[in-house]
Amino acid sequence: MYSNPTHHAIEIGPGLFIQGIKAPLKLARFKLIAFDMDSTLIDIECIDEIADVVGKGPEVQAITEAAMRGEITDFEESLRRRLAILAGTPVSALQRVYEHRLRLNPGALQLLAYARWDGLKILLISGGFTYFTDRLKPRLGLDFARSNVLEIVDDALTGRLIGPVIDQHAKRDSVAEVCHQIGCTHDQVIAVGDGANDLEMMKLAGLSVAYRAKPKVREFAHVCIDTGGLDRLLTVTEPSVAYRHL
């Protein structure tokens, strides 16, 4: 449906760029919107915040940043390195992050509401952890949520995961699987992310959206939201019910 990005972005509003598409598009033309979680739907990197709570923030954050920039190309390796540092962390640290540090990014609720109104299914697909996605799914009325399962023994992290790692390939495959499940084409998918781990699902999707993203992601995406909230996407994909940006 949409051509590949051409690296000739047009600024259609302050901090809002498009390339490879002609806006506006109708939101109702899409059937699925897939969000990354950390620094996309929510305003933190959960693993960095967990590390900060237990005094290991700088060590973990340095690995996170390198992975997000694509300097560490093996996401699984970067995740396992960070988790090993967190071995022994009490589950209460995760609860503290969820209750006191995790916030939705601006415009998230508005975008979710209008997507739902126009019949889109909503997928949260994260290289983060089910501790957080399982809580956000009912809270936000999401249709699907996929993420990594932390191994927990005696109410503490072991530093390991249970099952396969949700890396960029697993994100892409999850989007394709949900597409098949709900009966939509890949062109009917909107994929929203910010880091290198999101590129494969963004390449699969008909419309790729970079939200306050790393340079490699911005270069690829059809839509770049560099300032403001997630609801700025509604300028590019018009909902069937008029949306007034405040």
N, C-alpha and C positions, 0 to 999 in steps of 0.2 A: 504494500500500500504506500509506503513512504520510502524515499530514496535514502541512501546512506548519507551521513553527515559529510559535508564537503570542506569543513574547516574554514568556511567563509560566513561566520556568524553575523547575524543582523540583530542589533539591539532594538527591541520593540517597546521597551520601557526601561527605566533606570534599573540596571542590574538584572535584566531579563533578556535572554538571547535565544534566537532560534537559528537552526541551520538544517538544510535538506528537507524542509517542510514548508507548506503555505498555511499560515494561520489566518483566522481561527479554524479549528477542527471541531466537530461535534462530539461532545463527550459520550453521547449515547451510541456512537459508532463502535465503541470499545466494549469488551465484555469482562475484562479482568484488569485490575491494577495491582501490581506487585511492589511492595515496599521492602527495602532494607530497613533494619531497625536502628542500629546505633548511628548517631549523628545524622540520621535521615528522618525517620518517623519520630524519634526521640532526640533530645539535645545532648546526650552524653554517650561515651563509649563505656559500656557497663563494666568490662573487664578492667579498664583503667580506674574506674571509681572504686571497684572492689579492692584493687591493689592500694589505692590511696587510703582507704579506711584502715587497712592493716599495715600502713607504713612502707609499702613497697611500690608506690606510685611511679617514681621516675624510671625505675628499672623496667617496669612493664610498659609504660607509655612509650618509651623509646622504641621498643619492638613494634608496638601498635602503629606508630607513625610511619616507620619504615615499610611495614606491610601495606598500609593504606596508600602510600606513594608508589607502591609497586617495586620498591627496592629489594624487598624479600619476596621473591616470586612464588614461593611455596607457602600458601596460607596455612596449610596443616602444620608445617614445621613451626611457623611463627606462633600459632595458637598453642601448640604443645609446649613450646618454650615458655610462654607466658604462664600457662597453667601450672607448669612444674614449679615456678616461683611461688605460686599461690597454694601449694600443698600445705594442708594443715589449717587453712583459713576456715573459721566457723561459718556455718550457714547464716548466722545472725548478721554477718557483714553484708550478705546479699539482701537480706530483708531491710537493712538500714539504707542500702543504695536505692532499693525500689521505693521505699516509703518517703525518703527525705531528699534524694538527689535526682531521681528520674522525673523528667518533665517532657511533655510532648513539645515538638517544635511548633512555632507559630503557624497558624493556618491549617494544622493537621486535622482538627475536628471538622472544620468547614469543608476541606477537600474530601474527607471520608463521607460526610453527609451527602454532598452533591453526587459523588460517585455512586453511593448506594441508591440515591433517588433515581438515577438514570440506569439502574439495573446492573451495575458492575459488581462482580464478586471481588472480594478483597483478600489478598494473600500477604502475610507477613513472613518474609523468608530471610533468615538471619544466620550469620556466622557466630552469633552470640549464643545465649543459653535459654533453655526451656523454662528456667526459673522465672525469667522475665516475659517471654513470649506467651507462656501459658496464663499469665496474669493479665496481659494486655488484650488477649483474644476476646474474653467475655466482656471486659471493661469497655472495649471499643466496638464490639459487635463485628469482629472480623470473621470471615468465613473459613480461612485456613491459616495455620501458623506452623512453620517448620524451623527448627534450630537445633543446636547441639545439646546433648544430655550430659550434664556433669555427674561424675561418680562421687557419691557422698557416702561416707562411712562414719558412724558415730557423730553425726551432725557436723562433719567437717569435710572440706574438699580434699580429695586424695591427690589432686593434680593431674587426674586423667579423665578421659571421656568414656561414655558408654556408647558403642555403635560408631557408625561412620561419621566423619567430619563433614559439616556443611561448608564446603569451599565453593569457589566460583562455578565449578562444573556441576556440583550438586544443586546450587541455586538455579542454574539454567535448566537442569533436568526436572527440578520441582515445578518450575513454571510450566514447562512442557507437559508434565503429568497433570497438573491442574487444568490446563487448557483442554487436554483430552477428556478429562473428567466432566467438565462443564460444557464441552462441545463448542469451543471457539478456536479460531485460527490464531497463529502467532501474531499476525498483523493486527489482531484485535486486543493485543496486550499493551498496557503501559507499564514500563519498569522504571522505578525511581530508586536511585542510589547515590552514593558519594565517593566510594572507594574502588580500588582495583578489583576487589573481590566481587563487585557488582557488574563488571564489564560483560561477562558471558551472558547473563540474563538480559542485559540491555541490548546486546547484539541480536538476541533472539526476538526481542519485542518489536512490534510495529512502531512504537513511540518510546524513545529513551529519554529520561529526565535526570539531569545532574542537579542535585540540591546542595549548594555550598560545597562543591566537590573538589577533589584533588585534580590537578592539571590534566592528567591522563584521561580522566573521566569526562572532564569538561570538553576536551578536544573531540571526543567521540559523540557526545549526546546531541539529540535533536533539539532539546530544550535545556538551557542552563539558567537556574535560578540562583543568582549570586547574592542577592539581598532580599529582605522581606521573607514572607512565609510560604509554606507549601501551597497555600490557596492561590498563589500567583499562577499556578498551572491552569486555573480556571479562566485566565485571560487567553490562553492558547487553546484549551479544550473547553469550549463553551458548554455549560450545562443547559438542559432544556428549560430549567427554571432560572430566570435571570439572577445573577449573583452580583451584589454590589460590594466592591472592594472598599474597605474603610481606610 
